Amino acid sequence: MGFDKKYYKEEFENLLKEKNKRKFYIKESNSLFKINRYIKKGTESLELAGYIKNSDKDAKSYWVIIVCYYSMLYMAKAAILTKGYETDDHYATQIALGHLMVPGEIEKEDLELLEQSYKIFEEDYIDYFDDARKESSVSRYSATKVYNERRVKEIFENARKFISKLRIILK
């Protein structure tokens, strides 16, 4: 299934409206002070994942995947805050990221005309986030899942690309 900008917009609007006594999913926010905290946590988490991946052959690969995912989650939360919103749920974060950060065709053309194509957050990054979110959940809650080295490297590399791209955009 390809990226569906309309789906992300509709789901964003639904989650923005949905609230209960204990939780919100997406809300408007002006808590800009959190942006640098999330960037720091995201960057440090990716460094930690690299350390775990490279340190001990007995290190559990699921920890690399979990920490990579959280590095992406923190950076996504920082990016979402720059757009005036905050999320309180992993799925809502993915939806807000897709809606707020992936530009439509007209926005892409404008950025390219202004020679700012480096600010284009491609659909692939949403796929990286979704993949890491799902694998992180499986690795946290499954007693039997074993990851091969190739899969761990793939998720780590996708997290690295994701973090790098958002750091450029958030500068």
Buried (B, 14 or more C-beta within 10 A) or exposed (E): EEBEBEEBBEBBEEBBEEEEEEEBBBBEBEEEEBBEBBBEBBBEBBEBBBEBBEEEEEBBBBBBBBBBBBBBBBBBBBBBBBBEBBBBBBEBBBBBBBBBBBBEEEEBEEBEEEEEEEBBBBBBBBBBBBBBBEBBBBBEEEEEEEBEEEBBBBBBEBBBBBBEBBBEBBE
